[in-house]
Amino acid sequence: MSTNSDDLVTPSLASQATGMALQQAEDAMTNKTEDVEPSTEENAGREPDPEAAPPLVSQQPEPPNGGVAWFVVLGTWCASFCSFGWINSVGAFQEYYENELLPNYSLSTISWIPSLQIFFIMAMGPIVGRIYDCYGPRYLLFGGSLLHVFGLMMASLATKYYQILLSQGVCSAIGVAAIFQAALNVIHGWFTTKTGFAFGIMATGSSLGGIVFPIMVTRLIKDVGYSWTMRICAFLILGLLIIANLTVRTFRKPPPVKLSHNQVRQLFKEPGFVLCLLGFFCFTFGIYVPITYLPVQALDIGIDASITEYLIPILNAGSLFGRILSGFAGDRIGCYNTFTIVCYLTAIWILALWIPCSTTGGIIAFASLFGLCSGAYVSLISPLIAQISPMSEIGFRTGVIYCVSSIGGLTTSPISGIIIDGAGGWTGDKVFAGVLCLAGTTFVLATRLYNTGFKLAVAF
């Protein structure tokens, strides 16, 4: 009987244990459900927690599209004046180095100085863009300001070719790259309805810099010499960069996306991006030929030196209006439509006006029209990339565009020097520039058609 009693007790205890376990599991599931989805009655009587994090929507305010945003645009304008505005004055230095400071060097050898400046402002794009995506513009602007000013101060002490190459062509150029990329990318977060116009205003800084710096350089070199000319330019740049460092900041920095090798490879599998990349790659080859060689070519055909020293300022004055108008038009008819129209005109001016031109009036007309139309290259490049890119990757993608285009920036001037010194002459160099501008614009047009189809009335 004891054995039978034990047999009866054991199943009973097991049943009780199983029941208790099931009850505990049900209680746990009930508590978990209540924690996740509290009842309506509990929510109605519950006081809001003042320390609770606000909803995600409240942390993402709408861009102001004005007001304090224009102070940011002011800062980017100062940065653009000191960075790309300085690069736009390379023609004035090309002429001075060839005729005065470095007369024993060939045209193609001297061309490496402006070529390196153009190369670094573009080639540093992916690195600078990635730093911007992760940390914003502050460190880029500060570090770039130090390098730019220091490089120009060292250039003021330079007397040999390699010294100018390292100080102006490398150190200053790396600083310029950091400054310009920071200014170029920061506007996106502050505007949604006036983006093109804001970029147009920012880009006028580089145009005005391209007007002021060549005149400063040519005049001051005659009055105070090369060394003090570089120092005065450096002090002016320092003052404007202080304003930029105080005013440029992000409104809403997107969380950085960790880029993997697969994501980078995927980037080059996007037809729209690849076509845009090819467009800027080709266009860069063509656009810097007139900017670098227009004064030299004008002197070569007998135009007075008192006129040629103003050709780059005239070109950049036209570019100033072109950048404002292209940004304004981009907000209304689309950035891709605007870029395609004015950049086709740029190629036409090179092929139809610059090639046959041999008079002072014709050269001045070409400088004005080329500057007016080519201004879209600077003012619209970032909006074009932003239109086909995620917000969190704009800095990196813009950097990739600039990096690939830097090959053109690095090699255009030396290639042009070889063409000019060889059988092609000035005509061959102009054809080289015009055809590549045509090809580059066609690739950008293909990007537009890939995204919109053959719908010509679409604003894109």
C-alpha positions as CSV (number, residue, x, y, z in Angstrom):
1,M,0.0,0.0,0.0
2,S,2.9,2.4,0.7
3,T,4.1,1.8,-2.8
4,N,0.7,2.6,-4.3
5,S,0.4,5.7,-2.1
6,D,3.7,7.0,-3.4
7,D,2.7,6.3,-6.9
8,L,-0.5,8.4,-6.4
9,V,1.3,11.3,-4.6
10,T,4.0,11.7,-7.2
11,P,1.7,12.4,-10.2
12,S,-0.3,14.8,-8.0
13,L,2.8,16.8,-7.1
14,A,3.9,16.8,-10.7
15,S,0.6,18.1,-11.8
16,Q,0.7,20.9,-9.2
17,A,4.2,21.9,-10.2
18,T,3.2,21.9,-13.9
19,G,0.2,24.0,-13.1
20,M,2.2,26.5,-11.1
21,A,4.8,26.8,-13.9
22,L,2.1,27.4,-16.5
23,Q,0.5,30.1,-14.2
24,Q,3.8,31.8,-13.8
25,A,4.4,31.8,-17.5
26,E,0.9,33.3,-18.2
27,D,1.5,36.0,-15.5
28,A,4.9,36.9,-17.0
29,M,3.4,37.2,-20.5
30,T,0.6,39.3,-19.1
31,N,3.0,41.7,-17.4
32,K,5.2,41.9,-20.5
33,T,2.2,42.8,-22.6
34,E,1.0,45.4,-20.2
35,D,4.5,46.9,-20.1
36,V,4.6,47.2,-23.9
37,E,0.9,48.2,-24.5
38,P,-0.6,49.8,-21.4
39,S,-4.3,50.1,-21.3
40,T,-6.2,53.2,-22.3
41,E,-7.4,53.8,-18.8
42,E,-3.9,53.7,-17.4
43,N,-2.7,56.2,-20.1
44,A,-5.6,58.5,-19.3
45,G,-4.8,58.7,-15.7
46,R,-1.0,58.7,-16.0
47,E,0.9,62.0,-15.7
48,P,3.4,62.7,-18.4
49,D,7.0,62.1,-17.4
50,P,8.9,65.4,-17.6
51,E,12.2,63.6,-18.1
52,A,10.9,61.4,-20.9
53,A,12.6,62.0,-24.3
54,P,10.4,64.0,-26.7
55,P,8.9,62.3,-29.7
56,L,11.3,61.9,-32.7
57,V,9.3,64.4,-34.8
58,S,9.8,67.2,-32.3
59,Q,13.6,66.7,-32.6
60,Q,13.5,67.3,-36.3
61,P,12.2,70.9,-36.8
62,E,11.7,72.2,-40.3
63,P,14.5,74.3,-41.9
64,P,13.9,78.0,-41.5
65,N,14.5,78.8,-45.2
66,G,15.6,82.3,-44.1
67,G,16.4,84.3,-41.0
68,V,19.5,83.0,-39.3
69,A,20.1,80.7,-42.3
70,W,21.3,83.8,-44.2
71,F,24.1,84.2,-41.7
72,V,25.2,80.7,-42.5
73,V,25.1,81.7,-46.2
74,L,27.2,84.7,-45.3
75,G,29.8,82.4,-43.7
76,T,29.8,80.1,-46.7
77,W,30.2,83.1,-49.0
78,C,33.3,84.2,-47.1
79,A,34.6,80.6,-47.3
80,S,33.9,80.5,-51.0
81,F,35.6,83.8,-51.6
82,C,38.8,82.6,-49.8
83,S,38.8,79.1,-51.3
84,F,37.5,78.7,-54.8
85,G,37.9,82.5,-55.4
86,W,41.6,82.0,-54.8
87,I,41.7,79.1,-57.2
88,N,39.9,81.1,-59.8
89,S,42.8,83.6,-59.8
90,V,45.4,81.0,-60.9
91,G,45.6,82.7,-64.3
92,A,47.2,85.8,-62.8
93,F,49.9,83.7,-61.2
94,Q,50.4,81.6,-64.3
95,E,51.3,84.8,-66.2
96,Y,53.6,86.2,-63.5
97,Y,55.4,82.9,-62.9
98,E,56.0,82.4,-66.6
99,N,57.3,86.0,-67.3
100,E,58.9,87.1,-64.0
101,L,59.5,84.6,-61.1
102,L,60.2,81.4,-63.0
103,P,61.3,82.4,-66.6
104,N,63.6,79.4,-67.0
105,Y,60.8,76.9,-66.7
106,S,58.5,75.7,-69.5
107,L,54.9,76.5,-69.7
108,S,53.8,72.9,-69.0
109,T,56.2,72.7,-65.9
110,I,54.8,75.9,-64.4
111,S,51.3,74.6,-65.0
112,W,51.8,72.0,-62.3
113,I,51.4,74.8,-59.7
114,P,47.8,75.7,-60.5
115,S,47.1,72.1,-61.5
116,L,48.0,70.9,-58.0
117,Q,45.7,73.5,-56.5
118,I,42.8,72.4,-58.6
119,F,43.7,68.7,-58.0
120,F,43.7,68.9,-54.2
121,I,40.5,70.9,-53.9
122,M,38.8,68.0,-55.7
123,A,40.9,65.0,-54.8
124,M,40.4,65.6,-51.1
125,G,36.7,65.4,-51.6
126,P,35.9,61.8,-50.3
127,I,38.1,62.3,-47.2
128,V,36.8,65.8,-46.5
129,G,33.2,64.7,-47.3
130,R,33.4,61.8,-45.0
131,I,34.7,64.0,-42.1
132,Y,31.9,66.4,-42.8
133,D,29.3,63.6,-42.7
134,C,30.6,62.4,-39.3
135,Y,31.6,65.6,-37.5
136,G,30.1,68.6,-39.4
137,P,31.9,71.6,-40.7
138,R,33.6,73.0,-37.6
139,Y,36.9,71.0,-37.6
140,L,37.2,71.2,-41.4
141,L,36.9,75.0,-41.4
142,F,39.3,75.5,-38.6
143,G,41.9,73.1,-39.9
144,G,41.5,74.3,-43.4
145,S,41.9,77.9,-42.4
146,L,45.2,77.2,-40.7
147,L,46.6,75.3,-43.6
148,H,45.4,77.8,-46.2
149,V,46.9,80.9,-44.5
150,F,50.1,79.1,-43.4
151,G,50.7,77.9,-47.0
152,L,50.3,81.4,-48.4
153,M,52.6,82.8,-45.8
154,M,55.2,80.2,-46.7
155,A,54.7,81.0,-50.4
156,S,55.6,84.6,-49.6
157,L,59.1,83.4,-48.6
158,A,59.5,81.1,-51.6
159,T,62.0,81.9,-54.3
160,K,62.4,78.4,-55.9
161,Y,60.0,76.3,-58.0
162,Y,59.7,73.5,-55.5
163,Q,59.0,75.9,-52.6
164,I,56.1,77.5,-54.5
165,L,54.9,74.0,-55.5
166,L,54.8,72.8,-51.9
167,S,53.5,75.9,-50.2
168,Q,50.9,77.2,-52.7
169,G,50.3,74.0,-54.7
170,V,50.0,71.5,-51.8
171,C,49.7,73.1,-48.3
172,S,47.4,76.0,-49.2
173,A,45.4,73.8,-51.6
174,I,44.6,71.1,-49.0
175,G,43.3,73.9,-46.7
176,V,41.2,75.2,-49.6
177,A,39.7,71.8,-50.1
178,A,38.6,71.5,-46.5
179,I,37.2,75.0,-46.4
180,F,35.3,74.7,-49.7
181,Q,33.8,71.3,-49.1
182,A,32.5,72.4,-45.6
183,A,30.9,75.4,-47.1
184,L,29.5,73.5,-50.0
185,N,27.7,70.9,-48.0
186,V,26.3,72.9,-45.0
187,I,23.6,74.8,-46.8
188,H,21.4,71.7,-47.5
189,G,20.1,71.4,-44.0
190,W,19.0,75.1,-43.7
191,F,16.9,75.4,-46.9
192,T,14.2,73.3,-48.6
193,T,12.5,75.9,-50.9
194,K,15.4,78.3,-51.7
195,T,18.3,75.9,-52.0
196,G,19.4,76.8,-55.5
197,F,19.3,80.5,-54.8
198,A,21.3,80.1,-51.6
199,F,23.9,78.0,-53.4
200,G,24.0,80.7,-56.1
201,I,24.7,83.4,-53.5
202,M,27.4,81.2,-51.9
203,A,29.0,80.6,-55.2
204,T,29.2,84.3,-56.0
205,G,31.9,84.5,-53.3
206,S,34.3,82.5,-55.5
207,S,33.4,84.8,-58.5
208,L,34.1,87.9,-56.5
209,G,37.3,86.4,-55.2
210,G,38.2,85.7,-58.8
211,I,37.7,89.4,-59.5
212,V,39.5,90.8,-56.5
213,F,42.5,88.5,-56.2
214,P,43.8,88.8,-59.7
215,I,43.6,92.6,-59.6
216,M,45.2,92.6,-56.1
217,V,48.0,90.3,-57.3
218,T,48.9,92.2,-60.5
219,R,48.7,95.6,-58.8
220,L,50.4,94.8,-55.5
221,I,53.3,92.9,-57.2
222,K,54.2,96.1,-59.0
223,D,53.9,98.2,-55.9
224,V,55.2,96.1,-53.0
225,G,56.7,93.0,-54.7
226,Y,55.6,89.3,-54.7
227,S,56.4,88.5,-51.0
228,W,54.2,91.3,-49.5
229,T,51.5,90.6,-52.1
230,M,51.1,87.1,-50.8
231,R,51.1,88.3,-47.2
232,I,48.4,90.9,-47.8
233,C,46.3,88.3,-49.6
234,A,46.8,85.9,-46.6
235,F,45.7,88.5,-44.1
236,L,42.6,89.3,-46.1
237,I,41.8,85.6,-46.3
238,L,42.4,85.2,-42.6
239,G,39.9,88.0,-41.7
240,L,37.2,86.5,-43.9
241,L,37.8,82.9,-42.6
242,I,37.3,84.2,-39.0
243,I,33.8,85.2,-40.1
244,A,33.2,81.9,-41.7
245,N,34.3,80.0,-38.6
246,L,31.9,82.0,-36.4
247,T,28.9,81.6,-38.6
248,V,29.0,78.3,-40.5
249,R,27.3,75.5,-38.7
250,T,24.8,72.7,-39.4
251,F,21.1,73.1,-38.8
252,R,20.3,69.4,-38.7
253,K,23.2,67.1,-39.2
254,P,22.0,63.7,-40.4
255,P,23.3,60.6,-38.5
256,P,26.4,59.3,-40.4
257,V,26.0,56.1,-42.2
258,K,28.8,53.6,-41.9
259,L,29.9,53.0,-45.4
260,S,30.9,49.4,-46.3
261,H,32.7,48.2,-49.3
262,N,29.4,46.9,-50.7
263,Q,27.8,50.3,-50.4
264,V,30.7,52.0,-52.2
265,R,30.5,49.4,-54.9
266,Q,26.8,49.9,-55.1
267,L,27.4,53.6,-55.6
268,F,29.1,52.8,-58.9
269,K,26.2,50.6,-60.0
270,E,23.7,53.5,-59.9
271,P,23.5,54.6,-63.6
272,G,22.3,58.1,-62.7
273,F,25.3,58.7,-60.4
274,V,27.8,57.2,-62.8
275,L,26.5,59.3,-65.7
276,C,26.8,62.5,-63.5
277,L,30.3,61.4,-62.5
278,L,31.4,61.1,-66.1
279,G,29.8,64.4,-66.9
280,F,31.8,66.4,-64.3
281,F,34.9,64.4,-65.1
282,C,34.8,65.5,-68.8
283,F,33.6,69.0,-68.1
284,T,36.5,69.7,-65.6
285,F,39.0,69.0,-68.4
286,G,37.4,71.7,-70.5
287,I,36.5,74.5,-68.1
288,Y,39.9,75.1,-66.7
289,V,41.6,75.7,-70.0
290,P,40.2,79.3,-70.4
291,I,40.5,80.1,-66.7
292,T,44.2,79.2,-66.8
293,Y,45.4,80.2,-70.3
294,L,43.1,83.1,-71.4
295,P,45.5,85.9,-70.3
296,V,48.6,84.0,-71.7
297,Q,46.8,83.5,-75.1
298,A,45.7,87.1,-75.2
299,L,49.3,88.3,-74.8
300,D,50.4,85.8,-77.4
301,I,48.1,87.3,-80.1
302,G,49.3,90.9,-79.3
303,I,46.7,92.2,-76.9
304,D,48.0,94.9,-74.6
305,A,49.1,93.7,-71.1
306,S,47.0,96.5,-69.5
307,I,44.0,94.7,-70.9
308,T,45.0,91.0,-70.4
309,E,45.5,91.5,-66.6
310,Y,41.7,92.2,-66.4
311,L,40.5,89.3,-68.4
312,I,40.3,86.9,-65.4
313,P,38.4,89.5,-63.3
314,I,36.1,90.1,-66.3
315,L,35.5,86.3,-66.6
316,N,34.8,86.0,-62.9
317,A,32.5,89.1,-63.0
318,G,30.4,87.3,-65.6
319,S,30.5,84.1,-63.5
320,L,29.2,86.1,-60.5
321,F,25.9,86.9,-62.3
322,G,25.9,83.4,-63.9
323,R,26.0,81.7,-60.5
324,I,23.2,83.8,-59.1
325,L,21.0,83.4,-62.2
326,S,21.7,79.6,-62.5
327,G,20.8,79.1,-58.8
328,F,17.6,81.2,-59.2
329,A,16.6,79.3,-62.4
330,G,17.4,75.9,-60.8
331,D,14.7,76.5,-58.2
332,R,12.2,77.1,-60.9
333,I,13.0,74.9,-63.9
334,G,15.2,72.4,-62.2
335,C,18.9,72.2,-61.5
336,Y,19.6,69.6,-64.2
337,N,17.7,71.6,-66.9
338,T,19.5,74.8,-66.0
339,F,23.0,73.1,-65.9
340,T,22.4,71.5,-69.3
341,I,21.4,74.7,-71.0
342,V,24.1,77.0,-69.7
343,C,26.9,74.4,-70.0
344,Y,26.1,73.6,-73.6
345,L,26.3,77.4,-74.2
346,T,29.7,77.3,-72.4
347,A,31.0,74.8,-75.0
348,I,29.5,76.8,-77.9
349,W,31.3,80.0,-76.7
350,I,34.6,78.1,-76.7
351,L,34.2,76.5,-80.1
352,A,32.4,79.3,-82.0
353,L,33.8,82.4,-80.3
354,W,37.2,81.8,-78.7
355,I,38.7,79.8,-81.7
356,P,38.3,82.5,-84.3
357,C,38.8,85.4,-81.9
358,S,41.8,87.6,-82.4
359,T,40.7,91.1,-81.3
360,T,40.5,92.8,-78.0
361,G,36.7,93.2,-78.2
362,G,36.3,89.6,-79.1
363,I,38.5,88.3,-76.2
364,I,36.6,90.5,-73.7
365,A,33.2,89.3,-75.1
366,F,34.4,85.7,-74.8
367,A,35.6,86.2,-71.2
368,S,32.2,87.7,-70.2
369,L,30.0,85.1,-71.9
370,F,32.2,82.2,-70.8
371,G,32.1,83.4,-67.2
372,L,28.3,84.0,-67.3
373,C,27.5,80.4,-68.5
374,S,30.3,78.4,-66.8
375,G,29.2,79.7,-63.3
376,A,26.7,76.9,-63.1
377,Y,29.5,74.4,-62.8
378,V,30.3,75.6,-59.3
379,S,26.9,76.8,-58.1
380,L,24.9,73.7,-59.1
381,I,27.3,70.7,-58.6
382,S,26.1,70.1,-55.0
383,P,22.4,70.5,-55.7
384,L,22.7,68.1,-58.7
385,I,24.3,65.4,-56.4
386,A,21.8,66.1,-53.6
387,Q,18.9,65.5,-56.0
388,I,19.9,61.9,-56.7
389,S,21.5,61.0,-53.3
390,P,20.3,60.2,-49.7
391,M,20.8,63.1,-47.3
392,S,23.3,61.2,-45.2
393,E,25.6,60.5,-48.1
394,I,25.6,63.9,-49.8
395,G,29.0,64.8,-48.4
396,F,30.6,61.6,-49.4
397,R,29.1,61.5,-52.9
398,T,30.0,65.0,-53.6
399,G,33.5,64.2,-52.5
400,V,33.6,61.2,-54.9
401,I,32.5,63.5,-57.8
402,Y,35.3,66.0,-57.0
403,C,37.9,63.2,-56.5
404,V,37.3,61.7,-59.9
405,S,37.1,65.1,-61.5
406,S,40.5,66.0,-59.9
407,I,42.2,63.9,-62.5
408,G,41.0,66.5,-65.0
409,G,42.0,69.3,-62.7
410,L,45.5,67.9,-62.3
411,T,46.3,67.1,-65.9
412,T,44.4,69.8,-67.9
413,S,47.0,72.5,-67.7
414,P,50.0,70.3,-68.4
415,I,48.1,68.6,-71.3
416,S,47.2,72.1,-72.6
417,G,50.8,73.2,-72.3
418,I,51.9,70.2,-74.4
419,I,49.2,70.9,-77.1
420,I,50.1,74.6,-77.2
421,D,53.9,73.9,-77.5
422,G,53.3,71.2,-80.1
423,A,51.6,71.1,-83.5
424,G,48.1,71.8,-82.2
425,G,48.8,75.3,-81.0
426,W,46.2,77.5,-79.5
427,T,43.5,76.2,-81.9
428,G,44.1,72.6,-80.9
429,D,43.9,73.5,-77.2
430,K,40.6,75.4,-77.7
431,V,39.1,72.4,-79.6
432,F,40.3,70.1,-76.7
433,A,38.4,72.3,-74.2
434,G,35.2,72.8,-76.2
435,V,34.8,69.1,-77.1
436,L,35.2,68.0,-73.5
437,C,32.7,70.6,-72.3
438,L,30.2,69.2,-74.8
439,A,30.8,65.7,-73.7
440,G,30.5,66.5,-70.1
441,T,27.2,68.3,-70.5
442,T,25.9,65.5,-72.5
443,F,26.6,63.0,-69.7
444,V,24.8,65.2,-67.2
445,L,21.8,65.5,-69.6
446,A,21.8,61.7,-69.8
447,T,21.5,61.6,-66.0
448,R,18.5,63.9,-66.2
449,L,16.9,61.6,-68.9
450,Y,17.6,58.5,-66.9
451,N,15.6,59.9,-63.9
452,T,12.8,61.6,-65.8
453,G,12.6,60.0,-69.2
454,F,12.1,62.1,-72.3
455,K,9.7,64.5,-70.5
456,L,11.2,67.8,-71.5
457,A,8.6,69.8,-69.5
458,V,9.5,68.2,-66.2
459,A,11.4,70.5,-63.8
460,F,14.3,68.4,-62.7
